Amino acid sequence: MMGKIHLSDIFNQALVGYQQSHRMSVQQHRACRSILACRTGKLGYQVWKCNQCAEQKRIGCSCRDRHCPRCQEKVTQDWVEKQSKQVVTGGYFHLVFTLPHELNVLAQHKPKVVYAALFTSVWQTMQKFTANRHGRDSQLGMLSVLHTWGQNLGQHIHLHCLVPAGVLNREQRWCEHKKCYLYPVKALSAVFRGKMIALLVEKGIDTNTLHLPKKWCVYAKQSLHSTKMVLRYLARYTRRGMMSESRLLSYSNDQVRFKYKDYRDNKHKVMSLTTHEFIRRYLLHVLPKGFMRIRYYGFLANACRQKKVASIQKQQGFAQKKMAREDQIPQSVAWPCTECKLGHLTLMTIILPILSIKSFINTT
């Protein structure tokens, strides 16, 4: 029986062979290099020391690449702790806007165009419905996260949106949404389709040759009222990568086995892929350089979020200190010492690798 499997184990064994028969983009090469170097010492070491027995341990530095599954847990925790101070009470709606699979090939060739159009079309759709219901000067808030994968690592492009249940009106007063749903799903779907196609046409893409379906999928989940549940959703849908390493079951020269959930019958199953097909599917979701997969809109936009959320919380009679004390996800404690079993390991220093002249020139 295999021990814990890391993605780097599979890459170390099969990536060279994969590169001989498959083309890779610059970003895919960079992601692979980062994943292979993560926690190996190539990026340097962290020196940890026990506060009781003076035991020292050296741990390889993380690559911090957003496509590396080993680097997401700490980043997720830090991000959620920051977001916990800016949660609006009164509920959130969770909506999912999905692109039809007929656009998958176009997304592989022009990912920035398709992904940017997806973000813009969804926000324009939400703005249109908000203006119709609350007036043109009302302002909605939205946090949106791009996912390009399904549970089986296949291409499944969709946008998760978390929307506070309320708007700011012209006078900047908070108007809470009282209904159990935000907007009609069928109407959202029709407007979303029209705006997405219009944006693609603006970029010079002939959508008539794509044979797009008439009905597009928009899914809405019921309102989330618990602050803890909202934070759990924030962590689940924002910083989660395409695959957790806990889902990997085994691998060999020819095959990779992993767990996945089949949403058609809501059952957990095991999938077997050839090693090269597994790598191809994983690298399919490497984003273009500099592309932001998490975006904020309306009163949650980065430029005004802190001020406007504070104003909303004040109108709600919401005590920020109380929320931070009761609902904030606790920070991780220092690692317990495995030698004396009494003390805890604390970070003492970081030893950086010595760069060769050639690598130094390349990085500068």
Backbone hydrogen bonds, N-H to C=O, Kabsch-Sander energy under -0.5 kcal/mol:
donor,donor_aa,acceptor,acceptor_aa,energy
9,D,6,H,-1.0
10,I,6,H,-1.1
11,F,7,L,-2.2
12,N,8,S,-2.9
13,Q,9,D,-1.4
14,A,10,I,-2.3
15,L,11,F,-2.4
18,Y,14,A,-2.2
19,Q,15,L,-2.6
20,Q,16,V,-1.0
21,S,17,G,-0.6
21,S,18,Y,-1.3
22,H,18,Y,-1.2
29,H,25,S,-2.2
30,R,26,V,-2.2
31,A,27,Q,-2.4
32,C,28,Q,-2.3
33,R,29,H,-2.4
34,S,30,R,-2.2
35,I,31,A,-2.4
36,L,32,C,-2.5
37,A,33,R,-1.7
38,C,34,S,-1.4
39,R,61,C,-2.7
40,T,37,A,-1.8
44,G,41,G,-1.2
45,Y,351,I,-2.7
46,Q,59,I,-3.3
47,V,349,T,-3.0
48,W,46,Q,-0.6
48,W,57,K,-3.1
49,K,346,T,-2.5
50,C,55,E,-2.7
51,N,344,H,-1.6
54,A,50,C,-0.8
57,K,48,W,-2.6
59,I,46,Q,-2.6
59,I,57,K,-0.5
61,C,44,G,-2.5
68,C,65,D,-1.8
71,C,68,C,-1.2
72,Q,69,P,-0.7
75,V,71,C,-0.7
76,T,72,Q,-2.7
77,Q,73,E,-2.2
78,D,74,K,-2.5
79,W,75,V,-2.3
80,V,76,T,-2.5
81,E,77,Q,-2.2
82,K,78,D,-1.6
83,Q,79,W,-2.3
84,S,80,V,-2.0
85,K,82,K,-1.0
86,Q,83,Q,-2.2
87,V,84,S,-0.6
92,Y,224,L,-1.4
93,F,163,V,-2.9
94,H,221,K,-0.8
95,L,93,F,-0.6
95,L,161,C,-2.6
96,V,219,Y,-3.1
97,F,159,L,-2.2
98,T,96,V,-0.6
98,T,217,C,-2.4
99,L,157,I,-2.6
103,L,100,P,-2.1
104,N,101,H,-1.6
107,A,103,L,-2.2
108,Q,104,N,-1.7
109,H,105,V,-1.5
110,K,106,L,-3.0
114,V,110,K,-2.1
115,Y,111,P,-2.9
116,A,112,K,-2.2
117,A,113,V,-2.0
118,L,114,V,-1.9
119,F,115,Y,-2.1
120,T,116,A,-2.4
121,S,117,A,-2.8
122,V,118,L,-2.0
123,W,119,F,-2.1
124,Q,120,T,-2.6
125,T,121,S,-2.1
126,M,122,V,-2.4
127,Q,123,W,-2.5
128,K,124,Q,-2.0
129,F,125,T,-1.9
130,T,126,M,-2.1
131,A,127,Q,-2.6
132,N,128,K,-2.0
133,R,129,F,-1.6
134,H,130,T,-3.2
135,G,130,T,-0.5
135,G,131,A,-1.6
138,S,135,G,-1.4
139,Q,168,L,-2.6
142,M,297,Y,-1.7
143,L,162,L,-2.3
144,S,295,R,-2.9
145,V,160,H,-2.7
146,L,293,R,-2.7
147,H,158,H,-2.7
150,G,154,G,-1.5
153,L,150,G,-1.9
156,H,148,T,-2.3
156,H,154,G,-0.5
158,H,147,H,-3.1
158,H,156,H,-0.5
159,L,97,F,-2.7
160,H,145,V,-2.6
160,H,158,H,-0.5
161,C,95,L,-3.1
162,L,143,L,-2.9
163,V,93,F,-2.8
163,V,161,C,-0.6
165,A,91,G,-2.5
166,G,164,P,-2.2
167,V,175,C,-2.0
168,L,139,Q,-2.3
169,N,167,V,-0.5
169,N,173,R,-2.3
172,Q,169,N,-2.2
175,C,167,V,-3.1
176,E,174,W,-0.6
177,H,165,A,-2.2
178,K,176,E,-0.5
188,L,184,P,-2.2
189,S,185,V,-2.5
190,A,186,K,-1.9
191,V,187,A,-2.1
192,F,188,L,-2.7
193,R,189,S,-2.2
194,G,190,A,-1.9
195,K,191,V,-2.4
196,M,192,F,-2.3
197,I,193,R,-2.3
198,A,194,G,-2.0
199,L,195,K,-1.9
200,L,196,M,-1.9
201,V,197,I,-2.3
202,E,198,A,-1.9
203,K,199,L,-1.1
204,G,201,V,-2.0
205,I,200,L,-2.0
206,D,204,G,-0.5
207,T,205,I,-1.2
209,T,206,D,-1.0
210,L,207,T,-1.2
211,H,208,N,-0.6
212,L,207,T,-0.5
216,W,214,K,-0.5
218,V,216,W,-0.5
219,Y,96,V,-2.7
221,K,94,H,-3.4
223,S,180,C,-0.6
224,L,92,Y,-3.1
225,H,223,S,-0.5
230,V,226,S,-2.3
231,L,227,T,-2.4
232,R,228,K,-2.1
233,Y,229,M,-2.3
234,L,230,V,-2.6
235,A,231,L,-2.2
236,R,232,R,-2.4
237,Y,233,Y,-2.7
238,T,234,L,-1.2
239,R,235,A,-0.8
247,R,244,S,-1.9
248,L,245,E,-1.3
249,L,257,R,-2.7
250,S,257,R,-1.5
252,S,255,Q,-2.5
256,V,273,L,-2.9
257,R,250,S,-2.8
258,F,271,M,-2.1
259,K,247,R,-2.5
260,Y,269,K,-2.4
262,D,260,Y,-0.5
262,D,267,K,-3.0
263,Y,261,K,-0.8
265,D,262,D,-1.0
266,N,262,D,-1.4
267,K,262,D,-1.3
269,K,260,Y,-3.3
271,M,258,F,-2.9
273,L,256,V,-2.5
275,T,254,D,-1.1
278,F,274,T,-2.5
279,I,275,T,-2.3
280,R,276,H,-2.4
281,R,277,E,-2.5
282,Y,278,F,-2.3
283,L,279,I,-2.7
284,L,280,R,-1.1
285,H,282,Y,-1.5
286,V,283,L,-1.5
291,F,288,P,-1.9
293,R,291,F,-0.6
295,R,144,S,-2.6
297,Y,142,M,-2.7
299,F,140,L,-1.0
300,L,297,Y,-1.8
301,A,298,G,-1.7
304,C,301,A,-1.3
305,R,301,A,-2.3
308,K,304,C,-2.6
309,V,305,R,-3.0
310,A,306,Q,-1.5
311,S,307,K,-1.7
312,I,308,K,-2.4
313,Q,309,V,-2.8
314,K,310,A,-2.0
315,Q,311,S,-2.1
316,Q,312,I,-1.8
317,G,314,K,-1.1
318,F,313,Q,-3.2
319,A,317,G,-0.5
320,Q,318,F,-0.8
323,M,319,A,-1.9
324,A,320,Q,-2.4
325,R,321,K,-1.8
326,E,322,K,-2.5
327,D,323,M,-2.6
328,Q,323,M,-0.8
335,W,345,L,-0.6
337,C,343,G,-2.4
341,K,337,C,-0.9
345,L,335,W,-3.8
346,T,49,K,-2.3
348,M,47,V,-3.3
349,T,47,V,-1.2
351,I,45,Y,-3.0
352,L,350,I,-0.7
355,L,353,P,-0.7
360,F,356,S,-2.5
361,I,357,I,-2.2
362,N,358,K,-2.0
363,T,359,S,-2.0
364,T,360,F,-1.2
